[in-house]
Amino acid sequence: MAADTPPDPKFIFFDCDDTLYRNDWKTGDRLTQKIAQYTESELGVDGAKAYELYKTHGTCLKGLLAEGLLPRDRIEEYLAAVHDVSLDEIHEDPAMRSIVAACRTKADRFVFTASISEHAKRCLERVGVDDLFTCIIDTRTCDLETKHSAQAFEKAMRAAGASDPLACMLIDDSVKNIRTAKTLGWTTVLIGKHERDTGNAFECPEADFHLNDVYELPSVMPHLFPSLKPPYPRP
């Protein structure tokens, strides 16, 4: 992206887990473990099969539904159970609050998560940023579509009142989500530079900006943070 034409998005979508907080995927690992526990104890689906469903369908839930392994009247039970995890490793972050609060206006800021709104709200409360967003766009808002599907992004835009993809920006730690957003014309900011499973460094051509963390945002797009001046907040 040319340096003399910085993006000026109207709709700024922040991912929640591993973006607005980072804790070496401890919370994400707990969610994965909860999914495996639920599918094994409640549905008789072992962890390997649950992971296969995730790989094939984008989420374990979509796979369970597609293969008739979870009755639709148990969807809410499933969502509540797998998101019932400890958030002990998520801490209050005044620096993150300062950055988010300075990013355009509250009317421009949204949380776009693959989880449920209750889980996202708990995480945001722990960080101390829960009051800084217009709304949480969650898996229910997207009709359980996989977050990296074009349909989920279209539903997220509709929920935010956005009609032009070029006016949207995604800040997310998932390469799959970033790729979809870029395909649709969004400005993309990828958070994190090392793979979760291997720890290896990676690159993503679809990312307009590839940052270590959200704290770097004001330095690369200072026009979106008019009230902040260097040195920018960090923990």
PyMOL commands that set and color helices and strands:
alter all, ss='L'
color gray80, all
select helices_A, chain A and resi 26-43+47-57+60-66+72-82+94-102+106-108+117-127+150-160+165-167+175-184+214-220+222-224
alter helices_A, ss='H'
color red, helices_A
select strands_A, chain A and resi 11-14+109-112+136-137+168-172+187-191+209-211
alter strands_A, ss='S'
color yellow, strands_A
deselect
rebuild
show_as cartoon
